[in-house]
Amino acid sequence: MALPETDLARIKKWCDSIWPKHMWDQAKVEADVAPTHVTIVEVRPDWMGGPVPTRFPIARLRYTKTTGQWAIYWRDRNLKFHEYQHKRPSKNVQSLLDYIRESKDPIFFG
């Protein structure tokens, strides 16, 4: 299943806006796209100075083609994702992105 291209572009633009471009060598946010979802990850240099950066999943946006809706998922300490109950699924992916950024819920940017 293909995810809506306009929504993918919106998600990637949102990721690019989290950290100022001049700081991307220290931290940035990226979108890892899969067939049914997009995982939003924070990317930072390896803390030991290694060549591979660390990638910490912040949230997952899962798309349901039959309803045309996106839902937010959060990641637990065992690396499993669960549907986020404080924000209902929406056809407007931007409203979910805005919620992740502005909600002050430490489960995302804690």
ChimeraX attribute file (.defattr): number of C-alpha atoms within 10 A of each C-alpha:
attribute: neighborCount
match mode: 1-to-1
recipient: residues
	/A:1	10
	/A:2	10
	/A:3	18
	/A:4	11
	/A:5	9
	/A:6	9
	/A:7	15
	/A:8	16
	/A:9	11
	/A:10	14
	/A:11	21
	/A:12	17
	/A:13	13
	/A:14	18
	/A:15	18
	/A:16	16
	/A:17	12
	/A:18	14
	/A:19	15
	/A:20	10
	/A:21	12
	/A:22	9
	/A:23	9
	/A:24	14
	/A:25	10
	/A:26	13
	/A:27	17
	/A:28	21
	/A:29	22
	/A:30	21
	/A:31	22
	/A:32	13
	/A:33	15
	/A:34	12
	/A:35	10
	/A:36	14
	/A:37	22
	/A:38	22
	/A:39	20
	/A:40	22
	/A:41	19
	/A:42	21
	/A:43	18
	/A:44	17
	/A:45	17
	/A:46	13
	/A:47	9
	/A:48	8
	/A:49	8
	/A:50	9
	/A:51	8
	/A:52	11
	/A:53	16
	/A:54	15
	/A:55	16
	/A:56	14
	/A:57	20
	/A:58	19
	/A:59	25
	/A:60	24
	/A:61	24
	/A:62	20
	/A:63	24
	/A:64	16
	/A:65	13
	/A:66	6
	/A:67	10
	/A:68	13
	/A:69	16
	/A:70	25
	/A:71	21
	/A:72	27
	/A:73	21
	/A:74	19
	/A:75	18
	/A:76	10
	/A:77	6
	/A:78	6
	/A:79	9
	/A:80	9
	/A:81	15
	/A:82	13
	/A:83	17
	/A:84	16
	/A:85	11
	/A:86	10
	/A:87	15
	/A:88	12
	/A:89	22
	/A:90	16
	/A:91	15
	/A:92	13
	/A:93	21
	/A:94	15
	/A:95	13
	/A:96	20
	/A:97	18
	/A:98	11
	/A:99	15
	/A:100	19
	/A:101	13
	/A:102	10
	/A:103	14
	/A:104	11
	/A:105	12
	/A:106	8
	/A:107	14
	/A:108	16
	/A:109	13
	/A:110	7
